[in-house]
Amino acid sequence: MIERIVFPDIENTLVEFLIGQLAEWSDPVVVHTKVPEPPHARMVRVVRDDRRARLDVEDREGRRGAQVIFDHPRVVFECTDDAGNAADLAALVRSIVNAAAPGYIGDVWCDHIEDAGMENDTDPVTAAPRYTIVTDLIVRGTVLA
């Protein structure tokens, strides 16, 4: 019988994780998966974006190993701060995310996080300061009984 694997909703898992971690820093940041209307002055948007090019050989060459219980999401964190501190916010988010593995992100086990980098990505429409962080994660799925 073929095993059925359920993978976590990594976007919402990371949103909840970041909300908790940023609260420990007493940092008043709103964390979402979609930009609300009107947008908050200081926020982080978490988006899974598997369309971006990956770092690992398995994905670049279109092959996966036998370890199908693992998911390899590519996640983008968009950090904005109208007060001009988007780079500082991005650096904090980047350090929190990179320190999470190996370990649990909420109730999801994360084996590895590969930091693909951070860039100044000023919003072309509003000219709002924004920094983007891109990471590749390896997270464990759950085998259905």
SULTA-V192933 format. One record per pair of residues at least 4 apart in sequence whose ideal C-beta (glycine too) atoms are under 7 Angstrom apart, sorted by the first residue. I is the first residue (numbers start at 1). J is the second residue. If there is no record, write none. Layout:
I:J ; I:J
//
This chain:
3:143 ; 4:144 ; 5:68 ; 5:69 ; 5:141 ; 5:142 ; 5:143 ; 6:141 ; 6:142 ; 6:144 ; 7:71 ; 7:141 ; 8:13 ; 8:108 ; 8:139 ; 9:13 ; 10:14 ; 10:48 ; 10:73 ; 10:75 ; 10:137 ; 10:139 ; 11:15 ; 11:33 ; 11:46 ; 11:47 ; 11:48 ; 12:16 ; 12:33 ; 13:17 ; 13:105 ; 13:106 ; 13:108 ; 14:18 ; 14:46 ; 14:75 ; 14:105 ; 15:19 ; 15:31 ; 15:32 ; 15:33 ; 15:46 ; 16:20 ; 16:106 ; 17:21 ; 17:105 ; 17:106 ; 18:22 ; 18:31 ; 18:44 ; 18:93 ; 18:96 ; 19:23 ; 19:31 ; 20:24 ; 21:96 ; 22:27 ; 22:29 ; 25:92 ; 27:92 ; 28:42 ; 29:42 ; 29:43 ; 29:44 ; 29:89 ; 30:40 ; 30:42 ; 30:43 ; 31:43 ; 31:44 ; 31:46 ; 32:36 ; 32:43 ; 32:45 ; 33:45 ; 33:46 ; 33:47 ; 35:39 ; 35:45 ; 36:40 ; 39:43 ; 41:82 ; 41:83 ; 42:81 ; 42:89 ; 43:80 ; 44:77 ; 44:78 ; 44:79 ; 44:93 ; 45:78 ; 46:75 ; 46:77 ; 47:76 ; 48:73 ; 48:74 ; 48:75 ; 49:74 ; 49:76 ; 50:73 ; 50:74 ; 52:74 ; 52:134 ; 54:59 ; 54:60 ; 54:74 ; 54:136 ; 55:114 ; 55:116 ; 55:136 ; 56:60 ; 56:72 ; 56:136 ; 57:61 ; 58:63 ; 58:64 ; 58:65 ; 59:72 ; 64:68 ; 69:140 ; 69:141 ; 69:143 ; 70:111 ; 70:138 ; 70:139 ; 70:140 ; 70:141 ; 71:139 ; 71:141 ; 72:136 ; 72:138 ; 73:137 ; 73:139 ; 74:134 ; 74:136 ; 75:135 ; 75:137 ; 76:132 ; 76:134 ; 77:93 ; 77:132 ; 77:133 ; 78:130 ; 78:132 ; 79:86 ; 79:89 ; 79:90 ; 79:93 ; 79:130 ; 79:131 ; 80:86 ; 80:128 ; 80:129 ; 80:130 ; 81:85 ; 81:86 ; 81:89 ; 81:129 ; 82:128 ; 84:129 ; 85:89 ; 86:90 ; 86:129 ; 86:130 ; 86:131 ; 87:91 ; 87:131 ; 88:92 ; 89:93 ; 90:94 ; 90:118 ; 90:131 ; 90:133 ; 91:95 ; 92:96 ; 93:97 ; 93:133 ; 94:98 ; 94:115 ; 94:118 ; 94:133 ; 95:99 ; 96:100 ; 97:113 ; 97:135 ; 98:113 ; 98:115 ; 100:105 ; 100:110 ; 100:113 ; 101:110 ; 101:111 ; 101:112 ; 101:113 ; 102:110 ; 102:111 ; 102:112 ; 103:110 ; 104:108 ; 104:109 ; 105:110 ; 108:139 ; 109:139 ; 109:140 ; 110:137 ; 110:138 ; 110:139 ; 111:138 ; 111:140 ; 112:138 ; 113:135 ; 113:137 ; 114:135 ; 114:136 ; 115:135 ; 116:134 ; 116:135 ; 116:136 ; 117:134 ; 118:131 ; 118:132 ; 118:133 ; 119:131 ; 119:132 ; 120:131 ; 121:130 ; 121:131 ; 121:132 ; 122:127 ; 122:129 ; 122:130 ; 123:127 ; 123:128 ; 123:130
//
